[in-house]
Amino acid sequence: MDRPSRKWWMLAIVSAGFVAMTTNWFNIAAGFGQISETFQLDIPQVALLISVFVIGYGVFHIPGGVLATRMGMRWVLALGLTVEGAAVILSATANDFATLLVFRVLCGVGASVFAAVGVAAVSVWFRNRHHALALGVTSACFSVGSAAGLYTWRDLTDAFGWRTALVAGGALCVVVGVVTAAAFRVPADGDHLRGIRLTRAALRESLMNRGIWLYGAAFLGAYGAFITGSQLIAGYGLDQRHVGAGEVALAAFLIGIAGVPGSVAGGWISDRLSSRRNVFVAAAVTEGVFVLLVPLSGPGWFWVPAMGVGFMFNFALAVWQTIPGDRPGLSQENIGTAFGLMLTISAVGGFALPYLFGELAPTAGYPLAWSVLGVLSIGCAFLAMLNGETRRTGRRNPPLPTASDA
């Protein structure tokens, strides 16, 4: 029998992984200026650096979930962080732009494996109580990591150069991966979470669920809008809007760190309302509204829509992550694969929207480019309304069936 406090220690370990994972996702943005000078890049190529990470990130969510089913959660969590950290260190050695792109794809692969399994690792510990709140904590750590990458790593990059800053981030990721391998455990009654034989029935259970497909598509716009906005808003404020450097730095910081209260609020509120679907849709739509406000904001309040985008994205993310763990008929060991499918679908936005922004901005103008991001965030969110929802009564998060119950 697990001690009641043990699940909170496991949450702390996974949360540290999310901080390391997202720091090494976003810290390259702090070096975009120096990287552009090193390799003589223009805005479409800089935007491509964002997109190629998401190629690796999107493609390997499902294989990561499958690996966790076969090998066990602990080793796959550690594997994802170690691969990402090593690839970030290798990125710092790139001598040309093409090599840098290849290593950024590999970074995305490692992050992809960790992200899907990390959410499942929290869900199996908190499936009976505090499910959305616990995932809200991991979402908050996503925000802490993105803020560290966008803000703290800017100081490191300015002081030591983009290559040294990336090596520091990659080393952090590898260290957290080693700690995860040493310390993470699954619940005492979760022998099947230490690795079992993969079956066709398990794959069908994970990959043929209509609700999983709908929620993946519903988050596509909001996900891509945040990925694009968080990494390009600083350059936009300085180069296009001529906002003061201090306010631009504040906007870059807030779009990341505002997700900390946003995530906790999303989880806390979602655990207390009967409809996760409606909370998710409202949050994703509100994020889109804030994106639409970015090109309308000027000096003195440029930071406001940035904060709103960060807050509402993570509010929606905290709710969205609970969907696989709450689905009836989805076994615990298959949560990672199902969530991997959701992440893979939404990652289409993470790849396509930065690329689309990079193509639209220099030709059709930045206001239109930002407007497209906002409209897609709002429009995609309503796909979740096509999914029928069973309203919860009594205990909010009933135990999920396991393979032995089938």
Disulfide bonds with the S-S distance in Angstrom:
none
